[in-house]
Amino acid sequence: MADDTNARPADLRLARRRRAERLAAGQAGILSRPQLYAAGLTRWEVRANLDADRWSRVGPQTVAVTTGQLGPPAWDWAAVLEGGPRAFLDGASSLRAGGLAKFDVPTVRVSVPRGARVRRVRGVDVRQTRRWAPDDLAPGAGVPRSRNEVAAVRAALWARSDRQAVLVLTMTVQQGLATASALGVEALRVRRDRRRALVHAVILDLGAGVRSLGEHDFARECRRRGLPEPSRQVLRRGPDGTYYLDALWQEWGVVVEVDGIQHAWAQNVVPDALRQNEVTLQNAVVLRLPLLGFRVAADDFFAQIERALRDRGYAA
């Protein structure tokens, strides 16, 4: 129903309310107060709908045109609208909005440029960042958010731990939200950060698999820990043809197989298991070193390697 000078005031108010609700349908039921006023509602009408429990307050600048619990999409819209006209979802929050599954995002992260006003809203983390740039926004409709590759690199830099940083980069590639090469391009934009080296190493792992854990990296770790250097990429023959062992201590019968990121995928499970069983049948101990483990838990894995060597006769 359009506004009409001959219509009753109650009908006009109902028409404006319906207009606002239609507008909110494209934003998970959330509107900012400026949007409501632009739709023709007065401050008194907004307050009346809230007092009548037709709508509910979300934050100082946002209103839900429904009542009850809000889902993640509604909170995403509320967070961006609270952040202002140049705000967008960033980091893990942006990845979740873009389709990332099975990754915990306890707080909605929103980025705004330096100098922008920052409002405090429960469950929302609005931050000024020097990394804000309009080109970082994902194209298309929907809640404003950073591109997946931008979001993944920033999520890693902002993660609570190195383990979480590695996880979010890995899951982004495994779930097809961004390629390792796209992550690499974005990582090159990072000039200074305490996790810069880790992020670059993990992206190389994601792009090149086992090959990215160079022989020098593994050998250097062995030397640093006082362990003998193994033979690497040792050719062996099995019933189904030839295969390579990543690291072999022939004298003590210990093998380390380095699992790349792709080893988490189902198509690798059967051939990997057959190869490991074949080596075990040749009376060798086979240990697995995931690349993720090398990046975030190297001490634990190398302690196991040393234990296996000593149990089979190695003495420093």
Stockholm file with secondary structure:
# STOCKHOLM 1.0

chainA/1-316         MADDTNARPADLRLARRRRAERLAAGQAGILSRPQLYAAGLTRWEVRANLDADRWSRVGPQTVAVTTGQLGPPAWDWAAVLEGGPRAFLDGASSLRAGGLAKFDVPTVRVSVPRGARVRRVRGVDVRQTRRWAPDDLAPGAGVPRSRNEVAAVRAALWARSDRQAVLVLTMTVQQGLATASALGVEALRVRRDRRRALVHAVILDLGAGVRSLGEHDFARECRRRGLPEPSRQVLRRGPDGTYYLDALWQEWGVVVEVDGIQHAWAQNVVPDALRQNEVTLQNAVVLRLPLLGFRVAADDFFAQIERALRDRGYAA
#=GR chainA/1-316 SS CCCCTTSCHHHHHHHHHHHHHHHHGGGTTEEEHHHHHHTTCCHHHHHHHHHTTSSEEEETTEEESSCSCCCHHHHHHHHHHHHCTTCEECHHHHHHHTTCCSCCCCSEEEEECTTCCCCCBTTEEEEECTTCCGGGBCSSSSSCBBCHHHHHHHHHHHCSSHHHHHHHHHHHHHTTSSCHHHHHHHHTTCCSCTTHHHHHHHHHHHHHGGGGSCHHHHHHHHHHTTCCCCEEEEEEEETTEEEEEEEEEGGGTEEEEEECGGGGSGGGHHHHHHHHHHHHHTTCEEEEEEHHHHHHCHHHHHHHHHHHHHHTTCCC
#=GC SS_cons         CCCCTTSCHHHHHHHHHHHHHHHHGGGTTEEEHHHHHHTTCCHHHHHHHHHTTSSEEEETTEEESSCSCCCHHHHHHHHHHHHCTTCEECHHHHHHHTTCCSCCCCSEEEEECTTCCCCCBTTEEEEECTTCCGGGBCSSSSSCBBCHHHHHHHHHHHCSSHHHHHHHHHHHHHTTSSCHHHHHHHHTTCCSCTTHHHHHHHHHHHHHGGGGSCHHHHHHHHHHTTCCCCEEEEEEEETTEEEEEEEEEGGGTEEEEEECGGGGSGGGHHHHHHHHHHHHHTTCEEEEEEHHHHHHCHHHHHHHHHHHHHHTTCCC
//
